[in-house]
Amino acid sequence: MIDVASGYLWINTSFIILSFIIFLVFYLKGLSSSLYDLLAFGLLLLVSVPLSGLLSNSIRLISETPFSSGSLGTLTASYVNHLVWFILLLILGSVVLFIIKKPLLKHLPIKLNRKMDKALSFIISGTFVFLLGTLMSAFLLFPVFANGDYVIEHSLLSVFKSTGASLVKTINEEVKEVGIITKLIDKTPLTIEDQNDIISILVSFKLPEDVATILSKYPLNLEVSQEEKTRLLEYAQEEGLTLEDVRTFLKSLGLSDEMIEELISNAN
């Protein structure tokens, strides 16, 4: 572990300097300009995410040729197209919103004098300083630091300890889920304690709970009844999946080729 007990000065100094920079940037921009930029970015995200999905399905900018064959290649190409469209929409939207920024701000119904506009900008900058403190606290609360908790308590970051702890808890839960998926793909041995997490992940992929429960038994080497195997094949048929789709999906869950073929042959 890393000992940061001697880093009080650096931690406090870094927080103060970064906070000053944030306040200065937003002060120079003013409240109106800062609010516009934040709202514009939020609007771009809200519009770009669903629109990029629609465009990627109708207009493919990248073909499936560079990727794997079969359904896996199709899924990869679909993801890449979605990402490319998302980036293009963000760039295009940013250019448009930048062009109309000044004319739009000039026609605002509520006008603030320059001093008031600068003063109120501290509301937004204060929000970002709070976010900065939370991120720094969360960073020090990770187990890699032997005494991060003690350092936070005796530094300026003590104000943000509770929000930092909440962020760490959320990250740990996400990392745990990613860890389970990584184990499944890498065929790393799992324990029975992992089953509930595997089921939760599969359900989050829109699989019925009974199907997710059956699938969770395979990477754990648990016994699967003939009825359960039949249910898996029935579900695949209900979803219109081909045998190749089924094989690709099961392989991505960490099942060996032998287990997949056994499942398919026994379910028929």
HELIX and SHEET records of a PDB file:
HELIX    1   1 ALA A    5  GLY A    7  5                                   3    
HELIX    2   2 TYR A    8  SER A   58  1                                  51    
HELIX    3   3 GLY A   70  ILE A   99  1                                  30    
HELIX    4   4 LYS A  101  LYS A  106  1                                   6    
HELIX    5   5 ARG A  114  LEU A  140  1                                  27    
HELIX    6   6 GLY A  148  GLU A  153  1                                   6    
HELIX    7   7 LEU A  156  PHE A  160  5                                   5    
HELIX    8   8 LYS A  161  ASP A  186  1                                  26    
HELIX    9   9 ILE A  192  ASP A  194  5                                   3    
HELIX   10  10 GLN A  195  SER A  204  1                                  10    
HELIX   11  11 GLU A  209  LYS A  217  1                                   9    
HELIX   12  12 GLN A  226  GLU A  238  1                                  13    
HELIX   13  13 LEU A  243  SER A  252  1                                  10    
HELIX   14  14 ASP A  257  ALA A  267  1                                  11    
END                                                                             
